[in-house]
Amino acid sequence: MKYDDEYYVLAQGNVASLEMDPEKSKCKNSIFNRGKHVEFEGLIHAYVYCYGEDPKEEKFNIGNFFIDPNPTMVEELKNVLQTFDLFKTQYFPLEIGHLDQLWTGFTMMHNHNYLPALHKTRSKYDTDDNRLYFVDSVSLDEDVLDKIPEEERLIFRLKERSTMYFVHQKVVDAIEASGVDGMGFCKVKHWGIGSAFD
């Protein structure tokens, strides 16, 4: 259970989500969901499709970070992450448009570092046809993570549940020290389906 104290589940601080525009981007979002390195050069275009504020209002705040469909962040957050030379992680420039507004200078992170790190007995979850579809609580498997150098698991995705990103304490500390908000973190040992992210 030692890693349940060292890692955090990643979430976002705002309610907005993004959708990639495949025509303008000249690629489909599905290429980033195959668990491998992506060969793509160019600017990704996305638009806001779910939000809690009206983007037509003058004071609409686009925010610094989005987790859907892939972690997308402002340059300041990307710069923090790049200091760690994260294993199996790529960065792609992205701009966000909605109505007559355009926000530039964002980066989409593609992390294809999938680890089978779910502890099968300490975690609480439901399966359907051997697929994990509902997770109530998580515990990380030390037998798996002990065999992987720390620098290769500073950020990873759960192989059993690829939408879940786990971030090491060192990275969380660096992000919080930067003073840039938007990323939400909940320590693994406290995480549950009804968790409130700080």
Disulfide bonds with the S-S distance in Angstrom:
none
